Every structure is written in structure tokens, then in C-alpha cells.
Amino acid sequence: MEINKIINSRRAVYPNQFEPGDISEDTIKQLLQNANMAPTHKMTQPWFFKVFKNRAKGALAKEMVKALKSGDEKGATSNFKERKILDKCEKTNCIIGVFMSRTQGVSIPEWEEIAAVSMAVQNIWLTCTANNIGCYWSTPKYTDKMRDYFNLEPNERSMGFMYLGEFDHSLLDVKARANIDKNTEWML
């Protein structure tokens, strides 16, 4: 698929849209290699990833529910929210945890490192699209309660999860966007 078509076809695809099938370890490695090629100021490469498949994916789902409940002193967390997390993980072939390691001793604003991680995620997303893999990036608030589970250092933080599953992107229409001319000023 050529790059303009890939960019135009990239969409959030949710687990209830995923098709049966396994995403190979080689394909996942390629996604992560492409993520690693994202631009990064002073080559800090602040991203790192944790890949959850099979039983590890189930354990992650249980930990997500536990984290969701831990911030709920009033017991208002619904069974619906718990079931939604468990369902989403069950329907997903692979979950990639996205993390940022804040660079120490280098004068780089945090927003630049967040942007670098976001560009790494975009590279994963575009590679998924090119390989008929559906995905979406979720950034739930409760991940800050999972620091111990992820074994994070003080300068590290979760940036959410990418849920991946087989999907034929040709089934989606290209969504209309605002005309870029409205948001562009030429300074000639």
C-alpha cells in the first residue's frame, strides 16, 4: 500500500470489529521497529513497550479491573465497566503497553518527549494499517495505579494501550476532513 493511501485509511478500529486471526511475533517486532524510527529530539528515544498476548493478556485485563476499582472509594464502579475491560482484552489478539521514560540530565521539555512517543504510536498505527491490522490507542486514567504492576521507575509512566486485531481496512470509508486550506496561511 502506498503511503498516502495508508495515511488516508488509518482509523481507530475497536476490538468488537476485529476478525479472528493471530498477529505473528515477526509482525509485532516490525511494528515496534517502525515505532523505534520515530523522530526524537537529541535521540532520547523516550518510548518503551510491553507486549501482552495469550495468558499475559488475561492477567493484564484482571490488573486493569483491579486498578479501575482501586480509585473507587464509593464502590460506584459498575459491572458494565469491568465487563467492558475484560471483553475488550478477550477480543484483542495483542495489547501493546506504551510507556515513556522521561530523560534525565538533558534539557528537553516533557511535551517533546510526549510528542516523540505519540509519533512512535503513529508509526505503529500506520504499520498496522498497511498490514490489515486494526488497532486503537486507549489512555485510561487508571494506568497511573498500575505502576507497580508495570515495574515502572519514578521517571517512567504509562501512556496507555494499543489494542490490535486482524482487520480489513478496505471495509472502511475515508472520513471527510476539513479543507486544509482553511487551516493554512501561506507566508510568501
C-alpha positions in Angstrom: 0.0 0.0 0.0 1.4 3.4 -0.8 1.9 6.0 2.0 -0.9 8.4 1.1 -3.4 5.6 0.9 -2.1 4.2 4.3 -2.5 7.6 5.9 -6.0 8.1 4.5 -7.0 4.6 5.6 -5.8 4.8 9.2 -8.7 4.6 11.6 -9.4 3.6 15.2 -10.7 0.1 14.9 -12.2 -1.4 18.1 -12.0 -4.9 19.4 -15.6 -5.7 18.5 -14.6 -5.1 14.9 -11.6 -7.4 14.9 -11.6 -10.5 12.9 -10.3 -13.9 14.1 -6.6 -14.4 13.4 -3.2 -14.3 15.1 -0.7 -11.5 14.7 2.7 -13.1 14.4 5.6 -12.2 16.6 7.5 -11.1 13.5 4.8 -8.7 12.6 4.7 -7.3 16.1 8.5 -6.9 16.0 8.2 -5.0 12.7 5.5 -2.7 14.3 8.0 -1.9 17.2 10.9 -1.5 14.8 8.9 1.1 12.9 7.9 2.8 16.2 11.6 3.0 17.1 12.2 5.1 13.9 10.1 8.0 15.2 11.7 11.4 15.4 13.1 12.2 18.8 14.9 15.4 20.0 18.5 14.6 20.9 17.8 10.9 20.2 16.4 10.4 23.7 14.0 7.8 22.3 11.8 8.1 25.4 9.4 5.3 24.4 9.3 1.7 25.5 6.7 -1.0 25.1 5.4 -4.2 26.8 3.6 -6.7 24.6 0.8 -8.8 26.1 -0.5 -11.9 24.4 -2.2 -15.1 25.5 -2.2 -15.6 29.3 -0.3 -12.3 29.9 -3.2 -10.5 28.2 -5.7 -12.1 30.6 -3.5 -11.2 33.6 -3.3 -7.6 32.3 -7.1 -7.4 32.0 -7.5 -8.5 35.6 -5.0 -5.9 36.7 -6.8 -3.2 34.7 -10.1 -4.1 36.5 -8.3 -4.0 39.9 -6.8 -0.6 39.1 -10.2 0.7 38.0 -11.7 -0.4 41.2 -8.9 0.9 43.4 -9.8 4.5 42.6 -13.4 3.9 43.5 -13.8 4.5 47.3 -17.6 4.7 47.0 -18.0 1.4 45.1 -19.6 3.0 42.1 -17.6 1.1 39.5 -20.2 -0.8 37.6 -20.0 -4.4 36.4 -20.5 -3.0 32.9 -17.2 -1.2 33.1 -15.4 -4.3 34.4 -17.0 -6.5 31.7 -16.1 -3.9 29.0 -12.4 -4.1 30.0 -12.5 -7.9 30.1 -14.3 -8.2 26.8 -12.0 -5.7 25.1 -9.0 -7.7 26.1 -10.5 -11.0 25.2 -11.4 -9.9 21.7 -8.0 -8.4 21.1 -5.1 -10.5 19.7 -2.4 -8.4 21.2 -2.1 -5.5 23.5 0.9 -3.2 23.4 1.5 -1.2 26.5 3.0 2.2 25.6 5.4 3.9 28.0 7.6 6.9 28.3 10.8 7.2 30.1 11.5 10.9 31.0 15.1 11.6 30.0 17.2 12.7 32.9 20.1 15.2 32.7 19.1 16.6 29.3 17.2 19.8 28.8 14.2 18.7 26.8 10.7 19.8 27.6 8.4 17.0 28.6 6.0 17.8 25.8 8.7 17.0 23.3 9.1 13.5 24.7 5.3 13.0 24.9 5.2 14.1 21.2 8.0 11.6 20.3 6.1 8.8 22.0 3.0 9.9 20.1 4.9 9.7 16.8 6.1 6.2 17.7 2.5 5.3 18.2 1.5 6.8 14.9 4.3 4.7 13.2 2.7 1.6 14.8 -0.7 2.6 13.7 0.4 3.2 10.1 2.2 -0.1 10.0 -0.9 -1.8 11.3 -3.0 -0.3 8.6 -0.5 -1.4 5.9 -0.7 -5.0 7.3 -4.5 -5.3 7.7 -4.3 -5.0 11.5 -6.9 -2.9 13.3 -5.9 -1.0 16.3 -6.7 1.8 18.6 -4.9 3.7 21.3 -6.6 3.9 24.7 -5.3 6.1 27.5 -7.3 5.2 30.6 -6.8 7.2 33.8 -6.4 4.2 35.9 -3.0 3.3 34.4 -1.3 5.5 37.0 -2.5 3.0 39.6 -0.6 0.2 37.7 2.9 1.5 38.3 3.9 -1.5 40.5 2.4 -4.0 38.1 4.4 -2.5 35.2 7.5 -2.2 37.4 8.0 1.5 36.5 10.8 3.7 37.7 10.0 7.2 39.1 10.8 8.8 35.7 8.6 6.4 33.7 4.9 6.5 33.0 2.2 4.7 31.2 0.9 6.3 28.0 -1.9 3.8 27.5 -2.5 0.7 25.5 -2.8 -0.2 21.8 -5.3 -2.9 21.1 -4.5 -4.9 18.0 -6.5 -7.5 15.9 -6.9 -8.6 12.3 -9.0 -6.2 10.2 -9.5 -5.4 6.6 -9.2 -1.7 6.2 -10.7 -1.7 2.8 -14.1 -2.1 4.6 -13.9 1.5 5.9 -14.8 4.7 4.1 -12.4 7.6 4.1 -13.7 10.1 6.6 -14.2 13.6 5.4 -11.9 16.1 6.9 -12.0 19.9 7.0 -10.3 21.5 4.0 -6.7 22.1 4.9 -6.8 25.5 3.1 -8.9 26.8 6.0 -6.1 26.0 8.4 -3.2 27.1 6.3 -1.7 30.6 5.9 0.9 30.9 3.2 3.6 33.4 4.1 5.2 34.2 0.7 
